[in-house]
């Protein structure tokens, strides 16, 4: 049996799928566009269009990570990486 769902990383190549999904749902959470954790100040004063524009810039710069889930070509959901991924040094086993 073939897999029904497949996924793609959020990137410049998948930005339009992401944008279509979020536009369909009003930017999600009142226009958040998954920008809350990318913003350190003034969250309540940000507009949905500002969040969208900045999210797109982060995606094209490779600084916003997530996975889009598809079902037969339809974008169903996004699992968004909350913050820019940065390497974490380990001090060894604990």
WOZILIN-V483490 format. One record per residue. N is the residue number from 1. RES is the residue in three letters. OMEGA is omega in radians with two decimals (999 if undefined). NEAR is the number of other C-alpha atoms within 12 Angstrom. D_CENTER is the distance of its C-alpha to the mean C-alpha in whole Angstrom. Layout:
n=(N:N)
res=(RES:RES)
omega=(OMEGA:OMEGA)
near=(NEAR:NEAR)
d_center=(D_CENTER:D_CENTER)
//
This chain:
n=(1:2:3:4:5:6:7:8:9:10:11:12:13:14:15:16:17:18:19:20:21:22:23:24:25:26:27:28:29:30:31:32:33:34:35:36:37:38:39:40:41:42:43:44:45:46:47:48:49:50:51:52:53:54:55:56:57:58:59:60:61:62:63:64:65:66:67:68:69:70:71:72:73:74:75:76:77:78:79:80:81:82:83:84:85:86:87:88:89:90:91:92:93:94)
res=(UNK:UNK:UNK:UNK:UNK:UNK:UNK:UNK:UNK:UNK:UNK:UNK:UNK:UNK:UNK:UNK:UNK:UNK:UNK:UNK:UNK:UNK:UNK:UNK:UNK:UNK:UNK:UNK:UNK:UNK:UNK:UNK:UNK:UNK:UNK:UNK:UNK:UNK:UNK:UNK:UNK:UNK:UNK:UNK:UNK:UNK:UNK:UNK:UNK:UNK:UNK:UNK:UNK:UNK:UNK:UNK:UNK:UNK:UNK:UNK:UNK:UNK:UNK:UNK:UNK:UNK:UNK:UNK:UNK:UNK:UNK:UNK:UNK:UNK:UNK:UNK:UNK:UNK:UNK:UNK:UNK:UNK:UNK:UNK:UNK:UNK:UNK:UNK:UNK:UNK:UNK:UNK:UNK:UNK)
omega=(-3.12:3.10:-3.14:-3.08:2.98:-3.07:3.07:3.11:3.03:-3.09:3.06:-3.12:-3.10:-3.11:-3.09:3.09:3.10:-3.10:3.12:3.14:-3.10:3.10:3.12:-3.07:3.04:-3.14:3.12:-3.13:3.07:3.09:-3.10:-3.07:-3.14:-3.14:-3.05:-3.07:3.04:-3.03:-3.11:-3.11:3.00:-3.07:-3.05:-3.12:-3.09:3.09:3.09:-3.12:3.07:3.11:3.14:-3.11:-3.12:3.08:3.14:3.10:3.13:3.14:-3.12:3.09:-3.13:-3.08:3.06:-2.98:3.09:3.14:3.06:3.12:-3.07:3.01:3.14:3.07:3.10:3.06:-3.09:-3.04:3.06:2.95:-2.96:2.99:-2.96:-3.12:3.07:3.14:3.10:3.13:3.09:3.12:3.13:3.07:3.12:-3.11:3.11:999)
near=(4:7:9:13:17:19:23:26:25:32:26:23:16:26:32:19:28:39:32:22:23:30:21:16:18:19:25:23:16:21:27:29:38:35:39:30:20:26:22:11:11:13:19:16:14:21:21:26:21:22:32:30:22:24:39:30:19:27:33:19:16:23:24:33:33:29:25:32:25:23:16:13:14:18:27:24:27:30:20:28:24:21:21:20:14:12:6:7:7:7:6:6:5:4)
d_center=(30:27:24:22:18:17:13:12:9:6:9:11:13:10:9:12:11:7:9:12:11:10:13:15:14:15:11:11:13:15:13:10:7:6:8:11:11:11:14:17:19:20:17:19:21:17:17:14:15:15:11:10:13:11:8:9:12:9:8:11:13:11:10:6:6:5:7:8:12:14:18:21:18:17:13:13:10:7:7:4:7:8:10:11:13:16:19:21:25:27:30:31:32:33)
//
